[in-house]
Amino acid sequence: MNATHSHSDRKRKRIAGWQPFFQGGGAEAVALWILGALHKKYDVTLYTLSDVDLTRLNKMYLTELSPQDITVKAQLSDAQGRCAYLRIANILVVLMASIYWTIQRFKRESAQYDVVMSAFNGVDLGRPGIQYLHWAKVVENNSDKAEPWLKALMKWVDFSYENLCQSRSVANSQYTAERVRKTYGIEADVLFPPVVTEVPAVPWQNKENAFLCSGRIVKPKQTHRAITILKAVRKRGFDVQLHITGGGGGVYSSSYLRQVKAMARENADWVHLHQGLSYADYLQLISKCRYGLHYKPEPFGISVAEMLKADMIPFVRNFGGQMEIVGPEQQDILFADQADAIKKISHVLGDSDLQTNLLQALAPRKALFSTERFIDEIQSLVDRYVQDADGLSSNAAGTDALPADASPLPTA
């Protein structure tokens, strides 16, 4: 029995995944669900900056990973990682240097695995592999405008665009896939991230006549516009509340956070700013809101998908990945700018039949972001990749050279 088990283990393919750190966010959720989807069939190793607390991460992302499921190769201890993260949060050079340090090790050791993967955007993994992109040029920038220190980091690890562009690419939305095509000249399949938020079910009639604006309170998110837009909506006679959740973006975004806090204080009778909410309290809050408002066009927009899962009616921009969450046909909740948002929100608030129709149209879309769908598609993707690689390896064994148009897949 033991001999059979040992023989079986030796035949399991070895997969190495690269994820530079776990500080909270959508990319980390994707990475953990990929690991969870693959470990039962493959021997999985995670390369990362600092030791990971799987118990804590499981609670955050509703995964069920144990130390027995994956091998973790971290470059810093947990204590060292906590010190590093304090600097990473506020110093861009330290952040990028930490990322490239993990790339350097991964490239050095990637040849010993059958498949290499990244859930943290396009990257040189030392060889072609599989990469999940949340956006383009997150890790690298080879333009003339790139900072000299970033160019130095890329040179330090001998960053290869050939490896990046030959990897099998998966994007979090069609919007991101189009950007990947324009940036790298490569095609990417689309697989929406899993939305793991488990929201208590509250009937529509029991929800507050309130909006949710969630996500980091930083200038690119344009959080202040939610206050400005709904202030105008209230002047039209709609007595709505606004709940804003999320932390700031570190020391460089502190002035913007102060601006939003000041606006919230000025409108304290209907604007409620929540910071430092526990996960349970956050879920309770979002379950009570009827509507969502998100101003920034996103590559995907995980907070918008959470709104959808919480049976809200989300109002979002009419371009960007978040449009794919609600559906491009839902023109009543897609707005072009601030004035258009005021107009469309007022229209929906004043029409209860339209609200019912929107809720019915949005409900089936929740299945697009289920963990079950994500697991099935990731497993199928990797299985096909491994089979193709095995076939390529077998063909290469019987020939002196690969044909010129051979698919650039790694050999097993």
Secondary structure as the mmCIF struct_conf table of DSSP 4:
data_model
#
loop_
_struct_conf.conf_type_id
_struct_conf.id
_struct_conf.beg_label_comp_id
_struct_conf.beg_label_asym_id
_struct_conf.beg_label_seq_id
_struct_conf.end_label_comp_id
_struct_conf.end_label_asym_id
_struct_conf.end_label_seq_id
HELX_RH_AL_P HELX_RH_AL_P1 ASN A 2 LYS A 11
BEND BEND1 ARG A 12 ARG A 12
STRN STRN1 ARG A 14 TRP A 18
BEND BEND2 GLN A 23 GLY A 25
HELX_RH_AL_P HELX_RH_AL_P2 GLY A 26 LEU A 38
TURN_TY1_P TURN_TY1_P1 HIS A 39 LYS A 41
BEND BEND3 TYR A 42 TYR A 42
STRN STRN2 ASP A 43 SER A 50
HELX_RH_AL_P HELX_RH_AL_P3 LEU A 54 TYR A 61
TURN_TY1_P TURN_TY1_P2 PRO A 67 ASP A 69
STRN STRN3 THR A 71 LEU A 76
HELX_RH_AL_P HELX_RH_AL_P4 ASP A 78 ILE A 88
TURN_TY1_P TURN_TY1_P3 ALA A 89 ASN A 90
HELX_RH_AL_P HELX_RH_AL_P5 LEU A 92 GLU A 109
HELX_RH_3T_P HELX_RH_3T_P1 SER A 110 GLN A 112
BEND BEND4 TYR A 113 ASP A 114
STRN STRN4 VAL A 115 SER A 118
BEND BEND5 ALA A 119 GLY A 122
BEND BEND6 GLY A 126 ARG A 127
STRN STRN5 ILE A 130 LEU A 133
BEND BEND7 HIS A 134 VAL A 139
BEND BEND8 SER A 143 SER A 143
TURN_TY1_P TURN_TY1_P4 ASP A 144 LYS A 145
BEND BEND9 ALA A 146 ALA A 146
HELX_RH_AL_P HELX_RH_AL_P6 PRO A 148 TRP A 156
TURN_TY1_P TURN_TY1_P5 VAL A 157 ASP A 158
HELX_RH_AL_P HELX_RH_AL_P7 TYR A 161 GLN A 166
BEND BEND10 SER A 167 SER A 167
STRN STRN6 ARG A 168 ALA A 171
BEND BEND11 ASN A 172 SER A 173
HELX_RH_AL_P HELX_RH_AL_P8 GLN A 174 TYR A 184
BEND BEND12 GLY A 185 GLY A 185
STRN STRN7 ALA A 188 VAL A 190
HELX_LH_PP_P HELX_LH_PP_P1 PHE A 192 PRO A 194
HELX_LH_PP_P HELX_LH_PP_P2 VAL A 199 ALA A 201
HELX_RH_3T_P HELX_RH_3T_P2 TRP A 204 ASN A 206
BEND BEND13 LYS A 207 LYS A 207
STRN STRN8 GLU A 208 CYS A 213
BEND BEND14 GLY A 215 GLY A 215
BEND BEND15 VAL A 218 VAL A 218
HELX_RH_3T_P HELX_RH_3T_P3 LYS A 219 LYS A 221
TURN_TY1_P TURN_TY1_P6 GLN A 222 GLN A 222
HELX_RH_AL_P HELX_RH_AL_P9 THR A 223 LYS A 235
TURN_TY1_P TURN_TY1_P7 ARG A 236 GLY A 237
STRN STRN9 GLN A 241 THR A 245
BEND BEND16 GLY A 250 GLY A 250
HELX_RH_3T_P HELX_RH_3T_P4 VAL A 251 SER A 253
HELX_RH_AL_P HELX_RH_AL_P10 SER A 254 GLU A 266
TURN_TY1_P TURN_TY1_P8 ASN A 267 TRP A 270
STRN STRN10 VAL A 271 HIS A 274
BEND BEND17 GLY A 276 GLY A 276
HELX_RH_AL_P HELX_RH_AL_P11 TYR A 279 LYS A 288
STRN STRN11 CYS A 289 HIS A 294
BEND BEND18 LYS A 296 LYS A 296
BEND BEND19 PRO A 299 PHE A 300
HELX_RH_AL_P HELX_RH_AL_P12 ILE A 302 LYS A 309
TURN_TY1_P TURN_TY1_P9 ALA A 310 ASP A 311
STRN STRN12 ILE A 313 ARG A 317
BEND BEND20 ASN A 318 GLY A 320
TURN_TY1_P TURN_TY1_P10 GLY A 321 GLY A 321
HELX_RH_AL_P HELX_RH_AL_P13 GLN A 322 VAL A 326
TURN_TY1_P TURN_TY1_P11 PRO A 328 GLU A 329
HELX_RH_3T_P HELX_RH_3T_P5 GLN A 331 ILE A 333
STRN STRN13 LEU A 334 PHE A 335
BEND BEND21 ALA A 336 ASP A 337
HELX_RH_AL_P HELX_RH_AL_P14 GLN A 338 LEU A 349
TURN_TY1_P TURN_TY1_P12 GLY A 350 GLY A 350
HELX_RH_AL_P HELX_RH_AL_P15 SER A 352 LEU A 362
HELX_RH_3T_P HELX_RH_3T_P6 ALA A 363 PHE A 369
HELX_RH_AL_P HELX_RH_AL_P16 THR A 371 ALA A 397
TURN_TY1_P TURN_TY1_P13 GLY A 398 GLY A 398
BEND BEND22 THR A 399 ALA A 401
TURN_TY1_P TURN_TY1_P14 ALA A 404 ASP A 405
HELX_LH_PP_P HELX_LH_PP_P3 LEU A 409 THR A 411
#
